[in-house]
Amino acid sequence: MTQPEAGPGAQLRDALGTDLGWLLGQTLRGYMHLADRAGADLPGGMRGYLVLTAASRGCVTTQLGLARQLGLDRTVMTHLIDELEAAGLIERAAAAHDRRAKNVLVTEAGRAEWERVNALLRRAEEHLLAGLAPDDRASFRGHLRQLACHAGPAPGVGEMCKVADEVRAGGAC
């Protein structure tokens, strides 16, 4: 049986093995690498996917509301929406409550593209979580959700947690 490495390398490994920031960073980098590949063909990449996801849920419909919920600068959102619209994945429509505001609507092509990328992301997640037993995967997701909802002041996090609770409970947004 081999003994674990001793010395400074082992100390660093042990210290990093309990450092939450390092562990989260490594996990996030692994996920983002896989996610970026999954969304590579989508206008705006993963940001485009997030817009399609949020808009298709119908919980927030205006361009400004989506920008706030996703934590994107409104000028970045405008360019992203332009790209998605040019690709035929979304449409803009004047909001009934304020004609200056634009609702973002997902087209049938947008839904199909969302489903394609979503399937790729599910496979990427399974690859990332393959080191955990199925019950541990569910537990891990639950704990991450709790942490994300408790994490605090990131724009839109509390709002997204409320929406997720409503969706999980079977209600509308």
Buried (B, 14 or more C-beta within 10 A) or exposed (E): EEEEEEEEEEEEEEEEEEEEEEEEEEBEEEBEEBBEEBBEEBBBBBBBBBBBBBBBBEBBBBBBBBBBBBEBEEEEBBBBBBBBBEBEBBBBEEBEEEEEBBBBBBBEEBEEBBEBBBEBBEEBBEEBBEEEEEEEBEEBEEEEBEEBBEEEEEEBBBBBBEBBEEEEEEEEE
